[in-house]
Amino acid sequence: MTKVPRETAAVPYDPPPKKTPRSRALAVKERHESELLSLPGVEGVGLTERDGRETIVLYLRGEEARSGLPEEVEGVPLTTEITGEITALGG
């Protein structure tokens, strides 16, 4: 078993998180979110990664909502997931 040395500095090194540039996919999603949410059967809009590319994901009420959806928005691919109806919980 290898022994790991303990931190001996007076103040541990804890660099601030790197700022990542705002992704193009996020900007496209934000520009079109209300339009996408208005499509029949679309319950939610999010971002995911598929095959190494950022992708907009549409959460759908059912399979029938897939027909007629675009394959991409401003060059950002769309994918879908069937979630059923999404209801906000009171809180």
Kinemage of the C-alpha trace (Angstrom):
@kinemage 1
@onewidth
@group {chain A} dominant
@subgroup {mainchain}
@vectorlist {calphas} color= white
{ca met a 1} P 0.000 0.000 0.000
{ca thr a 2} L 1.323 3.429 -1.010
{ca lys a 3} L 1.241 6.102 1.645
{ca val a 4} L -0.105 9.463 0.484
{ca pro a 5} L 1.705 12.475 1.975
{ca arg a 6} L -0.425 14.851 4.032
{ca glu a 7} L -0.796 18.510 3.142
{ca thr a 8} L 1.718 20.464 5.201
{ca ala a 9} L 1.195 23.988 3.855
{ca ala a 10} L -0.187 26.598 6.225
{ca val a 11} L -2.934 27.365 3.682
{ca pro a 12} L -3.954 24.523 1.388
{ca tyr a 13} L -3.916 25.250 -2.329
{ca asp a 14} L -7.513 25.664 -3.432
{ca pro a 15} L -7.620 27.423 -6.808
{ca pro a 16} L -10.851 29.127 -7.864
{ca pro a 17} L -12.926 27.198 -10.391
{ca lys a 18} L -12.085 27.938 -13.985
{ca lys a 19} L -14.626 30.053 -15.756
{ca thr a 20} L -15.876 28.154 -18.751
{ca pro a 21} L -17.070 30.134 -21.706
{ca arg a 22} L -20.818 30.186 -22.142
{ca ser a 23} L -21.561 27.447 -24.601
{ca arg a 24} L -23.114 28.121 -27.953
{ca ala a 25} L -25.684 25.378 -27.320
{ca leu a 26} L -26.774 27.105 -24.094
{ca ala a 27} L -27.204 30.413 -25.912
{ca val a 28} L -29.284 28.739 -28.653
{ca lys a 29} L -31.389 26.909 -26.048
{ca glu a 30} L -32.087 30.147 -24.189
{ca arg a 31} L -33.050 31.983 -27.398
{ca his a 32} L -35.532 29.265 -28.450
{ca glu a 33} L -36.720 27.824 -25.119
{ca ser a 34} L -40.182 29.431 -25.070
{ca glu a 35} L -40.729 28.506 -28.716
{ca leu a 36} L -39.731 24.886 -28.039
{ca leu a 37} L -41.901 24.704 -24.903
{ca ser a 38} L -44.901 25.836 -26.949
{ca leu a 39} L -44.665 22.773 -29.220
{ca pro a 40} L -47.382 20.180 -28.554
{ca gly a 41} L -46.297 17.560 -26.025
{ca val a 42} L -43.036 19.271 -24.999
{ca glu a 43} L -42.783 19.307 -21.195
{ca gly a 44} L -39.261 20.667 -20.754
{ca val a 45} L -36.048 21.752 -22.466
{ca gly a 46} L -32.504 21.041 -21.322
{ca leu a 47} L -28.946 20.405 -22.452
{ca thr a 48} L -27.088 17.133 -22.680
{ca glu a 49} L -24.095 15.706 -24.499
{ca arg a 50} L -24.409 13.036 -27.172
{ca asp a 51} L -21.517 11.653 -29.178
{ca gly a 52} L -19.246 14.377 -27.823
{ca arg a 53} L -21.521 17.235 -28.916
{ca glu a 54} L -23.687 19.488 -26.809
{ca thr a 55} L -27.295 18.791 -27.664
{ca ile a 56} L -30.615 20.358 -26.768
{ca val a 57} L -32.902 17.755 -25.212
{ca leu a 58} L -36.679 18.014 -25.331
{ca tyr a 59} L -38.586 16.199 -22.593
{ca leu a 60} L -41.804 14.891 -24.108
{ca arg a 61} L -45.155 13.842 -22.680
{ca gly a 62} L -45.395 10.877 -25.060
{ca glu a 63} L -44.121 9.239 -28.243
{ca glu a 64} L -46.672 11.105 -30.404
{ca ala a 65} L -44.941 14.413 -29.604
{ca arg a 66} L -41.854 13.336 -31.603
{ca ser a 67} L -43.534 13.779 -34.989
{ca gly a 68} L -42.784 17.055 -36.679
{ca leu a 69} L -39.968 18.126 -34.364
{ca pro a 70} L -36.910 19.726 -35.970
{ca glu a 71} L -33.648 17.768 -35.945
{ca glu a 72} L -31.635 20.856 -34.987
{ca val a 73} L -31.951 24.499 -34.019
{ca glu a 74} L -29.361 26.928 -35.372
{ca gly a 75} L -27.071 23.973 -36.042
{ca val a 76} L -27.380 22.526 -32.510
{ca pro a 77} L -28.811 18.986 -32.660
{ca leu a 78} L -32.048 18.134 -30.831
{ca thr a 79} L -32.707 14.872 -29.064
{ca thr a 80} L -35.783 13.728 -27.171
{ca glu a 81} L -36.634 11.799 -24.033
{ca ile a 82} L -40.090 10.574 -23.086
{ca thr a 83} L -40.790 11.677 -19.495
{ca gly a 84} L -44.553 11.770 -19.376
{ca glu a 85} L -46.319 14.782 -17.979
{ca ile a 86} L -44.197 16.921 -15.650
{ca thr a 87} L -46.053 18.546 -12.785
{ca ala a 88} L -44.516 21.153 -10.486
{ca leu a 89} L -44.819 20.291 -6.807
{ca gly a 90} L -46.232 22.968 -4.516
{ca gly a 91} L -43.800 24.142 -1.944
